[in-house]
Amino acid sequence: MRKSVRIIAGSLFLFAQPLGALAADLPLKAPPPAPVVSWSGWYAGLNAGGVWSNSNGVAHSAVEGPCNTAVVGCSPGVPAADLGTALAAGSTFNTSLGTGAGFIGGGQFGYNWQFNGRGVVGFEADIAWANQPRRAAFASSTVIPAFAPTADAYNATITSHLDYLGTVRGRLGFLATPAFLLYGTGGLAYGAVRSSTAETALITPPAACAGVVCSASGGGSFSDTRVGWTAGAGGEWKFAPNWSLKLEYLYYDLGRANYATSLTQTCSGAAGCLFNGVVIGSTAGATSLRYTGSIARFGVNWHFNGPIAANY
């Protein structure tokens, strides 16, 4: 019995030798490669940041309008005795609306195509709500030479708003690393803008017309969807297979807006005064301003493609 066990054990040992050698000769299977970061495909996301104006100036100009020549103070051919001339001079000015820094935020979608390993080209469309109010105030007091020291005290308030801004842009960039994209961008910009000019004027007549007040109110407004252009640059980091963060700067130009204003001055008060109850002066004016600005914002995108895994 003991001899039989030795024979069986020896036979198993001899049989196992070629199996061990065969196993040693088999190639080991390599571990699967890490997925390759791919930028090609569709994406969508959200953005938020700041917006400010690059054109702060606003101008208002005016010329004399019609008045009742039957009353003292309406003398179109005699500027020194003409209220309309003084009113137009006092309401012609240039001032600043300020940068109007505010918030902007919205969403975007786009498509990337990765080429030659490190190049990325594509397009992006976005639209964002903006809160960018701007305001300017101006005041003047213009003496009417023939009635000195009587003066016309003029005040104007101009406001401007950017309500939303959208863009449709091309993007072209290169991969500084497989997961970090640097790009330039440019294309079409459009946005809703509005502005208003509110004007007032006041004369306190001389003692001969005590109790009479000559006041004026008027102005004008503008609202439109403007189309222009935009250009900028940014960087985008793919921090996860389907997620990326971006930091972007854009300059936009929606062009210049010009809109008409008007101001009419009438007098009321003591009966029998030559000023009373008639138009003694008016102006026809225009306000002019540009809608240009800058945007700096962060964004997050979801990429629908994800990484590419090699198949073996």
CORJO-V359634 format. One record per backbone hydrogen bond with DSSP energy under -1.0 kcal/mol. NH is the residue of the N-H (numbers start at 1). CO is the residue of the C=O. If there is no record, write none. Layout:
nh=[NH | NH]
co=[CO | CO]
This chain:
nh=[5 | 6 | 7 | 8 | 9 | 10 | 11 | 12 | 13 | 14 | 15 | 16 | 17 | 20 | 21 | 22 | 23 | 24 | 25 | 36 | 41 | 43 | 44 | 45 | 46 | 47 | 48 | 49 | 50 | 51 | 52 | 53 | 54 | 58 | 59 | 60 | 61 | 63 | 65 | 68 | 71 | 74 | 78 | 81 | 82 | 83 | 86 | 87 | 88 | 89 | 90 | 91 | 92 | 93 | 95 | 97 | 102 | 104 | 105 | 106 | 107 | 108 | 109 | 110 | 111 | 112 | 113 | 115 | 118 | 119 | 120 | 121 | 122 | 123 | 124 | 125 | 126 | 127 | 128 | 129 | 130 | 131 | 134 | 136 | 138 | 140 | 142 | 144 | 146 | 147 | 148 | 150 | 152 | 153 | 154 | 155 | 156 | 157 | 158 | 159 | 160 | 161 | 163 | 165 | 166 | 167 | 168 | 169 | 170 | 171 | 172 | 173 | 174 | 175 | 176 | 177 | 180 | 181 | 182 | 183 | 184 | 185 | 186 | 187 | 188 | 189 | 190 | 191 | 192 | 193 | 194 | 195 | 196 | 197 | 198 | 199 | 200 | 201 | 202 | 203 | 209 | 210 | 212 | 213 | 214 | 215 | 216 | 218 | 219 | 220 | 222 | 224 | 226 | 228 | 229 | 230 | 231 | 232 | 233 | 234 | 235 | 236 | 237 | 238 | 239 | 240 | 244 | 245 | 246 | 247 | 248 | 249 | 250 | 251 | 252 | 253 | 254 | 257 | 259 | 261 | 262 | 263 | 265 | 266 | 267 | 268 | 273 | 276 | 277 | 278 | 280 | 281 | 283 | 284 | 285 | 286 | 287 | 288 | 289 | 291 | 293 | 294 | 295 | 296 | 297 | 298 | 299 | 300 | 301 | 302 | 303 | 304 | 308]
co=[1 | 2 | 3 | 4 | 5 | 6 | 7 | 8 | 9 | 10 | 11 | 12 | 13 | 16 | 17 | 18 | 19 | 20 | 21 | 308 | 112 | 110 | 302 | 108 | 300 | 106 | 298 | 104 | 296 | 102 | 294 | 99 | 292 | 95 | 288 | 93 | 286 | 284 | 282 | 279 | 68 | 71 | 75 | 78 | 79 | 73 | 82 | 83 | 84 | 85 | 86 | 87 | 89 | 60 | 58 | 56 | 51 | 49 | 129 | 47 | 127 | 45 | 125 | 43 | 123 | 41 | 121 | 119 | 116 | 115 | 173 | 113 | 171 | 111 | 169 | 109 | 167 | 107 | 165 | 105 | 163 | 103 | 160 | 158 | 156 | 154 | 152 | 150 | 80 | 144 | 145 | 147 | 142 | 202 | 140 | 200 | 138 | 198 | 136 | 196 | 134 | 194 | 192 | 128 | 190 | 126 | 188 | 124 | 186 | 122 | 184 | 120 | 182 | 118 | 180 | 180 | 177 | 236 | 174 | 234 | 172 | 232 | 170 | 230 | 168 | 228 | 166 | 226 | 164 | 224 | 161 | 222 | 159 | 220 | 157 | 218 | 155 | 216 | 153 | 214 | 206 | 207 | 209 | 268 | 203 | 266 | 201 | 199 | 262 | 197 | 195 | 193 | 191 | 189 | 253 | 187 | 251 | 185 | 249 | 183 | 247 | 181 | 245 | 179 | 237 | 243 | 301 | 237 | 299 | 235 | 297 | 233 | 295 | 231 | 293 | 229 | 291 | 289 | 287 | 285 | 219 | 283 | 281 | 215 | 278 | 213 | 270 | 273 | 267 | 275 | 265 | 265 | 263 | 63 | 261 | 61 | 259 | 59 | 257 | 255 | 252 | 52 | 250 | 50 | 248 | 48 | 246 | 46 | 244 | 44 | 242 | 42 | 36]
